[in-house]
Amino acid sequence: MSALGAAGLLAGSATAARPSASGKATGADKVAKIIARIEAKPRYRHADWGFQILDQRTGDVLGAQNAQKMFDPGSTMKLYSVSTALSRYGTNYRFRTPVYRQGTVSGGTLGGSLVLVGSGDLTLGLRAEPGGRLAYANLPAVDHSYADQLPGAVLPKGDPMAGLDELARDVRASGITRVSGDVVVDDRLFAPYDGFPDGLISPIWVNENLVDLLVKPGAVGQPASIDQRPLTASYTVDNRVVTVRAGKPTTLNVSEPTPGTIEVTGQIAAGSGPTLKVWEVDDPAAFARTAFIAALQRAGVTVTATATGPNPATLLPPKGSYQAADRVGEHVSSTLSQYAKLILKVSHNRGADLMTCLAAVRRGSTDCEDGLTSEVQTASGLGVPYAGVIPMDGAGSDDQGRTTPAALATLLRHVVRAPYGRAFVDALPILGRDGTLANVESRSPAAGRSQMKTGNRVVSNAAGQIIVLGNSLAGYAETKSGRRVVFMIAVGNVPTRTAAGFFRVVDDQAAMVVAIQQNL
């Protein structure tokens, strides 16, 4: 569809506020003209646009175009999964990850096994900051979960072993100095699920189930160095990276040719900064077990069982049979509102998928896909028509997922009145200030005046062609006149010559938000 001119924004499915009685251009007219100019750029010749802008207080439509059409919006779909988790659990919910003993203790020796019970805690002590906050990256720094997709990824703040070390100290403080049985991880909160596009979702997480590989150059012609985090017996690194002269490209590849061996190949330019790569853990329960045994040993607790190998799930007691008297440790997380902020600020894909799985648990199900029903129900309860959103995952990474601009604008308008509304809004990136919007329109008069979620889906084919299937912004703006508005802006089907071309799409949509903030 060709981009519509300003007049087109006033006709058919595209509307703006009515002109003033004096005939002078209104703020909505100005916004419409600016949006039309952007849509008319050659890069959008083949694209489809849609948006809706609402007055937050009255619900009046201040501008719209194809607001009832379906779009593949990408990560703005996270607004559905995160709002659902907040509605089901509450903003102050905390993940409690306990350790139980199975058997009796005599002379410091546990005549049985320790059981670590996964609670769905995404960070398990990682990213912890004073005041119960969780740390997150701000662009141009990229979260480590995107290290294999985007440049500039950084290690998350904190110690990935912090939660396990705390639990190990608890076990030692309970009087246990030796475990004669085994160490088992209970991951039965829900069935570990790998049906979403972004990887395996599990009830147990250590370092967000990633192995961080920080590659640093050496002297030209010499091997690079690789710092592995966390350093456990689950994985060894086969370093085959060579340092090349300054100015040459850095190209790194990571694979697991044999179980437990991560092979890193390629080259890194001399004098360049470290490059972060990651490897996703394929057996979170076994990974957590090995890491917990190491933490126990650091705490002075001897474990006689072999530290590596599969998780001995056959040793688990019947589900739900744990007794409070047998609990020998517990890690208590930050509040769910902090997890919402982490997920939305950095667009944490597997974190959003986890919210869908936890929504399923609240329904009494261990099947993550049942959480999608909860997402539709939550949206419906906020005024979104049943057919206005079709989630296929929690993250918005499944390109079959769809929503309309009107649906997301409606959710945004009504969610602020929910008990969790303040936490939901606070979790959104702030234009020009933090998260995925930290370096977008940072010098604009609208910077700091809009909170919104970003979303994008970019794919390529074997011929090297690239297309932006969907790009979107959805959130709130406090306008120059003092009005508070909600909006959702989406575009689909934008061919681009380079993968970085979608950043220009983000910039164009951000310019639309600036127009909204300055003129309405």
C-alpha positions as semicolon CSV with decimal commas, in nm:
position;residue;x (nm);y (nm);z (nm)
1;M;0,000;0,000;0,000
2;S;0,138;0,342;-0,086
3;A;0,174;0,590;0,196
4;L;-0,130;0,813;0,234
5;G;-0,112;1,191;0,201
6;A;-0,243;1,422;0,470
7;A;-0,588;1,429;0,313
8;G;-0,596;1,052;0,311
9;L;-0,554;1,047;0,685
10;L;-0,899;1,202;0,714
11;A;-1,082;0,949;0,503
12;G;-1,190;0,587;0,514
13;S;-1,021;0,384;0,787
14;A;-0,771;0,663;0,848
15;T;-0,901;0,946;1,064
16;A;-0,780;1,244;1,260
17;A;-0,951;1,490;1,492
18;R;-1,198;1,720;1,320
19;P;-1,072;2,064;1,206
20;S;-1,144;2,356;1,438
21;A;-1,450;2,576;1,379
22;S;-1,220;2,863;1,279
23;G;-1,075;2,654;1,000
24;K;-0,725;2,675;1,148
25;A;-0,514;2,364;1,151
26;T;-0,543;2,171;1,475
27;G;-0,265;1,986;1,650
28;A;-0,408;1,664;1,512
29;D;-0,387;1,809;1,160
30;K;-0,019;1,886;1,212
31;V;0,046;1,535;1,341
32;A;-0,137;1,389;1,040
33;K;0,074;1,590;0,797
34;I;0,401;1,493;0,965
35;I;0,305;1,125;0,968
36;A;0,201;1,145;0,603
37;R;0,537;1,296;0,506
38;I;0,720;1,015;0,677
39;E;0,501;0,748;0,522
40;A;0,566;0,900;0,178
41;K;0,939;0,825;0,195
42;P;1,056;0,592;-0,085
43;R;1,154;0,320;0,161
44;Y;0,785;0,271;0,246
45;R;0,665;0,236;-0,113
46;H;0,566;-0,127;-0,051
47;A;0,474;-0,091;0,316
48;D;0,153;-0,096;0,517
49;W;0,101;0,157;0,797
50;G;-0,139;0,159;1,088
51;F;-0,177;0,360;1,406
52;Q;-0,419;0,482;1,666
53;I;-0,381;0,777;1,903
54;L;-0,622;0,815;2,195
55;D;-0,677;1,075;2,464
56;Q;-0,600;0,870;2,774
57;R;-0,867;1,035;2,988
58;T;-1,160;1,051;2,746
59;G;-1,076;0,779;2,496
60;D;-1,132;1,023;2,209
61;V;-0,959;0,917;1,888
62;L;-0,705;1,186;1,801
63;G;-0,573;1,012;1,492
64;A;-0,596;0,673;1,326
65;Q;-0,503;0,484;1,014
66;N;-0,581;0,118;0,953
67;A;-0,638;0,091;1,326
68;Q;-0,844;-0,227;1,290
69;K;-0,598;-0,400;1,058
70;M;-0,375;-0,680;1,183
71;F;0,004;-0,627;1,202
72;D;0,304;-0,838;1,298
73;P;0,432;-0,592;1,559
74;G;0,723;-0,783;1,710
75;S;0,806;-0,714;2,071
76;T;0,516;-0,483;2,153
77;M;0,335;-0,817;2,195
78;K;0,529;-0,839;2,523
79;L;0,279;-0,588;2,661
80;Y;0,020;-0,866;2,656
81;S;0,235;-1,130;2,831
82;V;0,377;-0,895;3,094
83;S;0,041;-0,738;3,180
84;T;-0,101;-1,089;3,215
85;A;0,169;-1,199;3,459
86;L;0,128;-0,881;3,664
87;S;-0,249;-0,927;3,674
88;R;-0,223;-1,292;3,782
89;Y;0,054;-1,259;4,040
90;G;0,056;-0,895;4,150
91;T;0,339;-0,646;4,143
92;N;0,482;-0,750;4,481
93;Y;0,503;-1,120;4,405
94;R;0,847;-1,268;4,478
95;F;0,992;-1,591;4,346
96;R;1,088;-1,824;4,629
97;T;1,342;-2,089;4,533
98;P;1,382;-2,341;4,819
99;V;1,615;-2,629;4,896
100;Y;1,481;-2,932;5,085
101;R;1,660;-3,221;5,247
102;Q;1,539;-3,575;5,189
103;G;1,652;-3,780;5,484
104;T;1,794;-3,711;5,828
105;V;2,110;-3,537;5,937
106;S;2,354;-3,705;6,173
107;G;2,692;-3,562;6,266
108;G;2,660;-3,311;5,982
109;T;2,596;-3,580;5,720
110;L;2,269;-3,581;5,533
111;G;2,167;-3,942;5,479
112;G;1,983;-3,862;5,160
113;S;1,960;-3,601;4,887
114;L;1,917;-3,226;4,857
115;V;1,643;-3,100;4,625
116;L;1,657;-2,756;4,462
117;V;1,306;-2,657;4,353
118;G;1,279;-2,428;4,052
119;S;1,032;-2,144;4,104
120;G;1,052;-1,972;3,764
121;D;1,299;-1,709;3,887
122;L;1,461;-1,575;3,568
123;T;1,764;-1,418;3,737
124;L;1,819;-1,618;4,059
125;G;2,037;-1,346;4,208
126;L;2,190;-1,217;3,884
127;R;2,140;-0,841;3,819
128;A;2,058;-0,774;4,186
129;E;2,117;-0,412;4,289
130;P;2,063;-0,220;4,614
131;G;1,702;-0,151;4,702
132;G;1,575;-0,469;4,540
133;R;1,625;-0,339;4,187
134;L;1,734;-0,548;3,889
135;A;1,998;-0,405;3,655
136;Y;1,936;-0,378;3,282
137;A;2,131;-0,251;2,981
138;N;2,058;0,078;2,805
139;L;2,132;0,124;2,435
140;P;2,385;0,142;2,281
141;A;2,476;-0,132;2,530
142;V;2,285;-0,448;2,436
143;D;2,159;-0,712;2,679
144;H;2,355;-1,039;2,673
145;S;2,043;-1,226;2,559
146;Y;2,094;-1,057;2,219
147;A;2,471;-1,116;2,198
148;D;2,443;-1,344;1,895
149;Q;2,209;-1,108;1,707
150;L;2,325;-0,752;1,773
151;P;2,665;-0,585;1,824
152;G;2,753;-0,413;2,150
153;A;2,628;-0,680;2,391
154;V;2,753;-0,655;2,750
155;L;2,761;-0,883;3,050
156;P;2,471;-0,821;3,288
157;K;2,569;-0,671;3,621
158;G;2,602;-0,903;3,915
159;D;2,716;-1,256;3,989
160;P;2,532;-1,536;3,805
161;M;2,608;-1,767;4,098
162;A;2,478;-1,530;4,366
163;G;2,149;-1,711;4,425
164;L;2,305;-2,056;4,437
165;D;2,583;-1,937;4,668
166;E;2,323;-1,795;4,905
167;L;2,133;-2,124;4,906
168;A;2,454;-2,320;4,963
169;R;2,537;-2,101;5,264
170;D;2,187;-2,166;5,397
171;V;2,244;-2,542;5,366
172;R;2,572;-2,514;5,554
173;A;2,409;-2,298;5,823
174;S;2,143;-2,567;5,874
175;G;2,417;-2,799;5,998
176;I;2,477;-3,004;5,684
177;T;2,843;-3,047;5,597
178;R;2,819;-3,361;5,383
179;V;2,556;-3,499;5,145
180;S;2,578;-3,877;5,111
181;G;2,296;-3,896;4,859
182;D;2,259;-3,679;4,551
183;V;2,161;-3,327;4,449
184;V;1,844;-3,306;4,243
185;V;1,669;-3,019;4,067
186;D;1,289;-3,019;4,069
187;D;1,180;-2,851;3,746
188;R;0,817;-2,965;3,757
189;L;0,656;-2,622;3,809
190;F;0,573;-2,643;3,439
191;A;0,695;-2,867;3,159
192;P;1,013;-2,715;3,010
193;Y;0,902;-2,581;2,674
194;D;1,091;-2,518;2,351
195;G;0,796;-2,447;2,121
196;F;0,846;-2,069;2,122
197;P;1,101;-1,926;1,874
198;D;1,351;-1,789;2,128
199;G;1,457;-2,110;2,297
200;L;1,389;-2,335;2,590
201;I;1,180;-2,197;2,878
202;S;1,243;-2,369;3,210
203;P;1,137;-2,336;3,574
204;I;1,505;-2,320;3,674
205;W;1,750;-2,053;3,553
206;V;2,119;-1,996;3,620
207;N;2,270;-1,696;3,437
208;E;1,940;-1,690;3,246
209;N;2,051;-2,029;3,109
210;L;2,326;-1,879;2,900
211;V;2,700;-1,934;2,902
212;D;2,862;-1,594;2,846
213;L;3,180;-1,599;2,637
214;L;3,375;-1,273;2,649
215;V;3,636;-1,283;2,372
216;K;3,939;-1,053;2,402
217;P;4,213;-1,002;2,141
218;G;4,576;-1,088;2,204
219;A;4,884;-1,010;1,998
220;V;4,849;-1,033;1,620
221;G;4,876;-1,396;1,511
222;Q;4,818;-1,523;1,866
223;P;4,506;-1,683;2,015
224;A;4,243;-1,463;2,169
225;S;4,143;-1,514;2,530
226;I;3,792;-1,617;2,633
227;D;3,638;-1,553;2,974
228;Q;3,359;-1,800;3,047
229;R;3,073;-1,707;3,282
230;P;2,959;-1,889;3,483
231;L;3,259;-2,118;3,505
232;T;3,123;-2,466;3,587
233;A;3,203;-2,827;3,507
234;S;2,904;-2,843;3,269
235;Y;3,096;-2,686;2,982
236;T;3,454;-2,651;2,866
237;V;3,554;-2,401;2,598
238;D;3,761;-2,498;2,294
239;N;3,915;-2,165;2,193
240;R;4,004;-2,150;1,824
241;V;3,991;-1,773;1,783
242;V;4,296;-1,602;1,636
243;T;4,390;-1,235;1,671
244;V;4,424;-1,050;1,340
245;R;4,562;-0,706;1,267
246;A;4,370;-0,396;1,372
247;G;4,106;-0,284;1,128
248;K;4,021;-0,630;1,000
249;P;3,667;-0,757;1,075
250;T;3,586;-0,955;1,387
251;T;3,394;-1,271;1,300
252;L;3,313;-1,526;1,569
253;N;3,114;-1,848;1,559
254;V;3,000;-2,062;1,852
255;S;2,893;-2,427;1,837
256;E;2,876;-2,739;2,052
257;P;3,028;-3,016;1,836
258;T;3,025;-3,261;2,127
259;P;2,805;-3,239;2,438
260;G;2,966;-3,018;2,701
261;T;3,228;-2,865;2,470
262;I;3,166;-2,515;2,338
263;E;3,381;-2,442;2,034
264;V;3,452;-2,079;1,949
265;T;3,610;-2,016;1,609
266;G;3,693;-1,714;1,397
267;Q;3,900;-1,400;1,437
268;I;3,909;-1,082;1,644
269;A;4,088;-0,761;1,554
270;A;4,387;-0,656;1,761
271;G;4,323;-0,350;1,975
272;S;3,946;-0,390;1,962
273;G;3,732;-0,414;2,271
274;P;3,597;-0,744;2,403
275;T;3,319;-0,911;2,204
276;L;3,049;-1,100;2,391
277;K;2,901;-1,420;2,254
278;V;2,664;-1,658;2,432
279;W;2,567;-2,022;2,421
280;E;2,219;-2,134;2,528
281;V;2,206;-2,415;2,782
282;D;2,016;-2,717;2,645
283;D;1,952;-2,888;2,982
284;P;1,880;-2,622;3,246
285;A;1,815;-2,873;3,525
286;A;2,148;-3,051;3,476
287;F;2,326;-2,716;3,438
288;A;2,175;-2,586;3,763
289;R;2,255;-2,908;3,946
290;T;2,623;-2,895;3,851
291;A;2,643;-2,526;3,941
292;F;2,471;-2,586;4,276
293;I;2,709;-2,868;4,367
294;A;2,999;-2,630;4,303
295;A;2,832;-2,367;4,521
296;L;2,785;-2,622;4,800
297;Q;3,152;-2,713;4,787
298;R;3,248;-2,345;4,808
299;A;3,028;-2,318;5,117
300;G;3,197;-2,611;5,286
301;V;2,944;-2,883;5,204
302;T;3,087;-3,203;5,057
303;V;2,877;-3,381;4,795
304;T;2,970;-3,742;4,722
305;A;2,770;-3,764;4,398
306;T;2,930;-3,692;4,063
307;A;2,885;-3,324;3,982
308;T;2,822;-3,361;3,610
309;G;2,575;-3,567;3,414
310;P;2,197;-3,566;3,386
311;N;1,969;-3,446;3,661
312;P;1,856;-3,758;3,858
313;A;1,486;-3,669;3,839
314;T;1,382;-4,024;3,939
315;L;1,492;-3,936;4,295
316;L;1,234;-3,659;4,326
317;P;0,959;-3,707;4,584
318;P;0,592;-3,679;4,481
319;K;0,513;-3,330;4,359
320;G;0,388;-3,105;4,638
321;S;0,502;-3,338;4,917
322;Y;0,774;-3,112;5,060
323;Q;0,751;-3,033;5,430
324;A;0,843;-2,697;5,579
325;A;1,053;-2,870;5,845
326;D;1,277;-3,013;5,571
327;R;1,352;-2,679;5,409
328;V;1,719;-2,593;5,458
329;G;1,745;-2,286;5,239
330;E;1,545;-2,039;5,033
331;H;1,631;-1,761;4,790
332;V;1,374;-1,480;4,772
333;S;1,380;-1,265;4,461
334;S;1,307;-0,902;4,383
335;T;0,943;-0,817;4,315
336;L;0,769;-0,911;3,993
337;S;0,749;-0,543;3,906
338;Q;1,130;-0,546;3,872
339;Y;1,113;-0,845;3,638
340;A;0,852;-0,662;3,429
341;K;1,089;-0,368;3,406
342;L;1,383;-0,587;3,302
343;I;1,176;-0,765;3,036
344;L;1,028;-0,452;2,883
345;K;1,332;-0,224;2,914
346;V;1,567;-0,460;2,724
347;S;1,295;-0,657;2,538
348;H;1,401;-0,983;2,703
349;N;1,246;-1,249;2,480
350;R;1,273;-1,561;2,694
351;G;1,177;-1,357;3,000
352;A;0,853;-1,261;2,825
353;D;0,793;-1,623;2,723
354;L;0,847;-1,718;3,087
355;M;0,564;-1,481;3,182
356;T;0,337;-1,681;2,951
357;C;0,444;-2,007;3,116
358;L;0,382;-1,861;3,462
359;A;0,037;-1,747;3,350
360;A;-0,032;-2,110;3,259
361;V;0,079;-2,220;3,607
362;R;-0,172;-1,976;3,759
363;R;-0,439;-2,156;3,556
364;G;-0,335;-2,484;3,716
365;S;-0,158;-2,600;3,400
366;T;0,198;-2,716;3,335
367;D;0,161;-2,647;2,960
368;C;0,311;-2,310;2,863
369;E;0,078;-2,270;2,567
370;D;-0,217;-2,248;2,807
371;G;-0,076;-1,913;2,916
372;L;-0,177;-1,770;2,579
373;T;-0,540;-1,818;2,679
374;S;-0,473;-1,607;2,987
375;E;-0,318;-1,336;2,769
376;V;-0,632;-1,314;2,555
377;Q;-0,849;-1,310;2,867
378;T;-0,644;-1,033;3,028
379;A;-0,661;-0,824;2,712
380;S;-1,036;-0,882;2,686
381;G;-1,077;-0,768;3,044
382;L;-0,907;-0,443;2,947
383;G;-1,149;-0,379;2,662
384;V;-0,958;-0,543;2,376
385;P;-1,190;-0,726;2,133
386;Y;-1,140;-1,103;2,127
387;A;-1,019;-1,086;1,765
388;G;-0,796;-0,783;1,830
389;V;-0,496;-0,985;1,939
390;I;-0,371;-1,330;1,844
391;P;-0,061;-1,415;2,053
392;M;0,151;-1,710;1,947
393;D;0,422;-1,666;2,212
394;G;0,503;-1,429;2,496
395;A;0,780;-1,237;2,323
396;G;0,632;-1,142;1,986
397;S;0,898;-1,341;1,802
398;D;0,652;-1,576;1,631
399;D;0,564;-1,406;1,303
400;Q;0,219;-1,562;1,308
401;G;0,125;-1,346;1,609
402;R;-0,091;-1,044;1,531
403;T;-0,253;-0,744;1,691
404;T;-0,430;-0,432;1,573
405;P;-0,319;-0,080;1,664
406;A;-0,662;-0,020;1,818
407;A;-0,623;-0,327;2,042
408;L;-0,291;-0,220;2,190
409;A;-0,401;0,142;2,228
410;T;-0,710;0,019;2,412
411;L;-0,504;-0,202;2,644
412;L;-0,267;0,086;2,718
413;R;-0,550;0,323;2,797
414;H;-0,728;0,089;3,038
415;V;-0,432;-0,086;3,204
416;V;-0,335;0,231;3,393
417;R;-0,646;0,185;3,610
418;A;-0,556;-0,172;3,702
419;P;-0,394;-0,240;4,042
420;Y;-0,069;-0,313;3,860
421;G;-0,100;-0,020;3,619
422;R;0,166;0,202;3,775
423;A;0,424;-0,079;3,772
424;F;0,334;-0,162;3,413
425;V;0,388;0,194;3,291
426;D;0,709;0,232;3,493
427;A;0,848;-0,079;3,322
428;L;0,837;0,078;2,976
429;P;1,148;0,227;2,814
430;I;1,164;0,607;2,827
431;L;1,229;0,789;2,501
432;G;1,586;0,919;2,490
433;R;1,659;0,801;2,843
434;D;1,678;0,425;2,901
435;G;1,635;0,071;2,777
436;T;1,587;0,015;2,406
437;L;1,506;0,386;2,360
438;A;1,804;0,531;2,547
439;N;1,972;0,661;2,231
440;V;1,656;0,740;2,030
441;E;1,558;1,110;2,004
442;S;1,777;1,177;2,308
443;R;1,811;1,546;2,213
444;S;1,446;1,588;2,120
445;P;1,208;1,804;2,326
446;A;1,003;1,483;2,361
447;A;1,287;1,298;2,535
448;G;1,177;1,190;2,879
449;R;0,813;1,269;2,790
450;S;0,717;0,936;2,639
451;Q;0,726;0,580;2,770
452;M;0,675;0,307;2,515
453;K;0,765;-0,042;2,404
454;T;0,961;-0,107;2,087
455;G;0,908;-0,400;1,854
456;N;1,066;-0,525;1,534
457;R;1,079;-0,836;1,317
458;V;1,347;-0,846;1,049
459;V;1,412;-1,151;0,830
460;S;1,628;-1,233;0,528
461;N;1,647;-1,502;0,262
462;A;1,922;-1,699;0,089
463;A;1,942;-1,435;-0,184
464;G;2,048;-1,177;0,071
465;Q;1,720;-0,985;0,060
466;I;1,604;-0,832;0,387
467;I;1,255;-0,726;0,489
468;V;1,115;-0,565;0,801
469;L;0,803;-0,775;0,857
470;G;0,695;-0,549;1,136
471;N;0,813;-0,252;1,339
472;S;0,612;-0,082;1,610
473;L;0,604;0,159;1,901
474;A;0,329;0,152;2,162
475;G;0,296;0,355;2,478
476;Y;0,223;0,690;2,635
477;A;0,319;1,052;2,581
478;E;0,274;1,354;2,801
479;T;0,218;1,621;2,537
480;K;0,347;1,976;2,529
481;S;-0,004;2,102;2,606
482;G;-0,032;1,880;2,915
483;R;-0,255;1,614;2,763
484;R;-0,171;1,248;2,817
485;V;-0,219;1,029;2,512
486;V;-0,176;0,662;2,430
487;F;-0,075;0,531;2,090
488;M;0,030;0,234;1,885
489;I;0,217;0,285;1,558
490;A;0,294;-0,010;1,331
491;V;0,442;-0,064;0,987
492;G;0,487;-0,386;0,795
493;N;0,656;-0,513;0,481
494;V;0,949;-0,273;0,447
495;P;1,229;-0,403;0,221
496;T;1,572;-0,283;0,328
497;R;1,919;-0,325;0,183
498;T;2,090;-0,379;0,519
499;A;1,989;-0,535;0,850
500;A;2,058;-0,198;1,014
501;G;1,792;-0,044;0,791
502;F;1,528;-0,118;1,049
503;F;1,692;0,141;1,276
504;R;1,583;0,404;1,024
505;V;1,230;0,270;1,058
506;V;1,256;0,306;1,436
507;D;1,383;0,661;1,390
508;D;1,093;0,745;1,162
509;Q;0,838;0,606;1,406
510;A;1,008;0,792;1,690
511;A;0,977;1,112;1,486
512;M;0,603;1,043;1,469
513;V;0,597;1,017;1,849
514;V;0,781;1,349;1,876
515;A;0,514;1,502;1,651
516;I;0,243;1,361;1,877
517;Q;0,413;1,488;2,192
518;Q;0,477;1,836;2,052
519;N;0,145;1,901;1,879
520;L;-0,143;1,731;2,059
